Amino acid sequence: MKVDFLIVGAGFAGCTLAERIAVQLEKEVLLVEKRNHVGGNAYDYYNEDGILVQKYGPHIFHTNNKMVWDYLSQFTEWNNYVHRVLAKVKGKEVYLPINLDTMEKLFDRTFTPEELEDYFESRRVKVDEIKNSKDVVVSQVGEELYELFFKNYTKKQWGVYPDELDPQVTRRLPVRFNRDTRYFTDQYQGMPKHGYTKMFERMLDNRNIHILLNADYKEVVGETEYEKLIFTGPIDYFFNYKHGKLPYRSLDFKFETLSVERYQDAAVVNYPNDHDFTRITEFKHFYLQKHDKTTICYEYPKPEGDPYYPIPRAEYQEMYRKYEEEANKLNNVYFVGRLAEYRYLNMDQVVAGALELFNEV
Ligand SMILES: Cc1cc2nc3c(=O)[nH]c(=O)nc-3n(C[C@H](O)[C@H](O)[C@H](O)COP(=O)(O)OP(=O)(O)OC[C@H]3O[C@@H](n4cnc5c(N)ncnc54)[C@H](O)[C@@H]3O)c2cc1C
């Protein structure tokens, strides 16, 4: 087959570039995807009970980037969903990020913003140099909240305690001195009204775009003539792991459909201290879907499996740099997206990166 562009991976990065190239440049694109569906990790579908669920865990769209919001809004309407997350601690359900409501419920007392500031001031641990994720947390909110919300959750999520993780994993801890219980404060937020997959299908509905599912890049590349290649898969795989394998933390998703209309009070409930799973998602909250049953999903972190979270350690950044150097030497090959850049990126950041790359190519 002969095309102008070969694009590998049909997630946000690949679909955005395919759409732009097909519409704006009127060039032929072959979009190769090894899974049996488009949408990458944001893929959603109606399960056998007719409930719209997300195959790879909860994906909530939020951004302050108007250009990205306007771009995607050509392909979908948005509902007004506002994301809220509860955590189950000390037998109570409290909102995250920590805010006045969280603290009042947790400690059975009232707080003014000033009293909360005093509370943290009296609990903060003096740390001369922030060396790890524990330092980040205890230096801001003290040991007690660290133990309640962060210590065990991090161990489940990453397999190690926060004092063994780079500070960047926790980075800045959002603690709020008001009663804003929204999880994200971005200007634009919501879910695609009819789901992500419908949105991707609209993006790709163009005669210049040819989609090949269930096909790995390496099976296709020898049989395709193209002028430019855009690769959104794992960069180490592209280079046959010549500098080593870039590690990821993975997840198992366990779905359950229950004969109740509603299972929990928020779309996502975190379990920092109990059970082996980190959180439970109930999908009906996202789309305000009316149904007499509900589907929930448990997330179990694990060390091997599909690549989800790059491991934030200096040695792996070093390994990635070697791949990046190789990538920069290639002509007419472009790397974009979370797997190609070995970075945790939100969906809006991936779209922004893809639109930027489009301007370049
Ligand atoms: C559990 C979880 C929850 C998340 N929640 C949010 C959220 O709430 N909000 C948010 O903004 N972001 C969220 N994200 C991040 C979001 O998933 C990413 O930003 C987004 O999926 C990145 O798009 P992408 O195109 O770079 O990668 P992907 O979506 O991973 O797409 C890459 C595609 O390339 C394909 N591919 C890989 N290798 C090959 C190959 N060799 N040949 C052919 N195809 C290949 C893959 O199958 C995949 O479909 C979450 C991530 C995870 C893991």
The ligand as an SDF file (V2000), in Angstrom:
LIG
                    3D

 53 58  0  0  0  0  0  0  0  0999 V2000
   -5.8430    4.4780   34.3960 C   0  0  0  0  0  0  0  0  0  0  0  0
   -5.6340    5.7680   33.6380 C   0  0  0  0  0  0  0  0  0  0  0  0
   -6.5180    6.8220   33.8330 C   0  0  0  0  0  0  0  0  0  0  0  0
   -6.3240    8.0120   33.1420 C   0  0  0  0  0  0  0  0  0  0  0  0
   -7.2020    9.0280   33.3640 N   0  0  0  0  0  0  0  0  0  0  0  0
   -7.0710   10.1860   32.7110 C   0  0  0  0  0  0  0  0  0  0  0  0
   -7.9790   11.2660   32.9410 C   0  0  0  0  0  0  0  0  0  0  0  0
   -8.8940   11.1550   33.7500 O   0  0  0  0  0  0  0  0  0  0  0  0
   -7.7980   12.4220   32.2440 N   0  0  0  0  0  0  0  0  0  0  0  0
   -6.7770   12.5770   31.3400 C   0  0  0  0  0  0  0  0  0  0  0  0
   -6.6730   13.6450   30.7260 O   0  0  0  0  0  0  0  0  0  0  0  0
   -5.8980   11.5650   31.1010 N   0  0  0  0  0  0  0  0  0  0  0  0
   -6.0210   10.3850   31.7550 C   0  0  0  0  0  0  0  0  0  0  0  0
   -5.1300    9.3500   31.5130 N   0  0  0  0  0  0  0  0  0  0  0  0
   -4.0960    9.5380   30.4810 C   0  0  0  0  0  0  0  0  0  0  0  0
   -4.6150    9.1600   29.0710 C   0  0  0  0  0  0  0  0  0  0  0  0
   -4.8680    7.7770   29.0530 O   0  0  0  0  0  0  0  0  0  0  0  0
   -3.5560    9.5270   28.0290 C   0  0  0  0  0  0  0  0  0  0  0  0
   -3.3270   10.9150   28.0590 O   0  0  0  0  0  0  0  0  0  0  0  0
   -3.9570    9.1760   26.5950 C   0  0  0  0  0  0  0  0  0  0  0  0
   -4.4620    7.8930   26.4850 O   0  0  0  0  0  0  0  0  0  0  0  0
   -2.7230    9.2980   25.7200 C   0  0  0  0  0  0  0  0  0  0  0  0
   -3.0310    9.1310   24.3560 O   0  0  0  0  0  0  0  0  0  0  0  0
   -1.9180    8.5420   23.3910 P   0  0  0  0  0  0  0  0  0  0  0  0
   -2.4640    8.6040   22.0270 O   0  0  0  0  0  0  0  0  0  0  0  0
   -0.6020    9.1850   23.6510 O   0  0  0  0  0  0  0  0  0  0  0  0
   -1.7130    7.0300   23.8950 O   0  0  0  0  0  0  0  0  0  0  0  0
   -2.7030    5.7890   23.8880 P   0  0  0  0  0  0  0  0  0  0  0  0
   -4.0790    6.1860   24.2230 O   0  0  0  0  0  0  0  0  0  0  0  0
   -2.0660    4.7470   24.7180 O   0  0  0  0  0  0  0  0  0  0  0  0
   -2.6620    5.3260   22.3620 O   0  0  0  0  0  0  0  0  0  0  0  0
   -1.5370    4.6870   21.8100 C   0  0  0  0  0  0  0  0  0  0  0  0
   -2.0390    3.5650   20.9100 C   0  0  0  0  0  0  0  0  0  0  0  0
   -0.9340    2.9930   20.2080 O   0  0  0  0  0  0  0  0  0  0  0  0
   -1.1820    1.6150   20.0550 C   0  0  0  0  0  0  0  0  0  0  0  0
    0.0920    0.9320   19.8150 N   0  0  0  0  0  0  0  0  0  0  0  0
    1.1290    0.8000   20.6660 C   0  0  0  0  0  0  0  0  0  0  0  0
    2.1250    0.1100   20.0890 N   0  0  0  0  0  0  0  0  0  0  0  0
    1.7080   -0.2170   18.8430 C   0  0  0  0  0  0  0  0  0  0  0  0
    2.2850   -0.9450   17.7680 C   0  0  0  0  0  0  0  0  0  0  0  0
    3.5050   -1.4870   17.8630 N   0  0  0  0  0  0  0  0  0  0  0  0
    1.5880   -1.0990   16.6250 N   0  0  0  0  0  0  0  0  0  0  0  0
    0.3270   -0.5580   16.5070 C   0  0  0  0  0  0  0  0  0  0  0  0
   -0.2660    0.1360   17.5070 N   0  0  0  0  0  0  0  0  0  0  0  0
    0.4100    0.3220   18.6570 C   0  0  0  0  0  0  0  0  0  0  0  0
   -1.8120    1.2270   21.3790 C   0  0  0  0  0  0  0  0  0  0  0  0
   -2.5380    0.0090   21.2710 O   0  0  0  0  0  0  0  0  0  0  0  0
   -2.6950    2.4300   21.6760 C   0  0  0  0  0  0  0  0  0  0  0  0
   -4.0250    2.2440   21.2200 O   0  0  0  0  0  0  0  0  0  0  0  0
   -5.2540    8.1600   32.2290 C   0  0  0  0  0  0  0  0  0  0  0  0
   -4.3660    7.0940   32.0490 C   0  0  0  0  0  0  0  0  0  0  0  0
   -4.5300    5.9250   32.7490 C   0  0  0  0  0  0  0  0  0  0  0  0
   -3.5360    4.8140   32.5770 C   0  0  0  0  0  0  0  0  0  0  0  0
  1  2  1  0
  2  3  1  0
  2 52  2  0
  3  4  2  0
  4  5  1  0
  4 50  1  0
  5  6  2  0
  6  7  1  0
  6 13  1  0
  7  8  2  0
  7  9  1  0
  9 10  1  0
 10 11  2  0
 10 12  1  0
 12 13  2  0
 13 14  1  0
 14 15  1  0
 14 50  1  0
 15 16  1  0
 16 17  1  0
 16 18  1  0
 18 19  1  0
 18 20  1  0
 20 21  1  0
 20 22  1  0
 22 23  1  0
 23 24  1  0
 24 25  2  0
 24 26  1  0
 24 27  1  0
 27 28  1  0
 28 29  2  0
 28 30  1  0
 28 31  1  0
 31 32  1  0
 32 33  1  0
 33 34  1  0
 33 48  1  0
 34 35  1  0
 35 36  1  0
 35 46  1  0
 36 37  1  0
 36 45  1  0
 37 38  2  0
 38 39  1  0
 39 40  1  0
 39 45  2  0
 40 41  1  0
 40 42  2  0
 42 43  1  0
 43 44  2  0
 44 45  1  0
 46 47  1  0
 46 48  1  0
 48 49  1  0
 50 51  2  0
 51 52  1  0
 52 53  1  0
M  END
$$$$
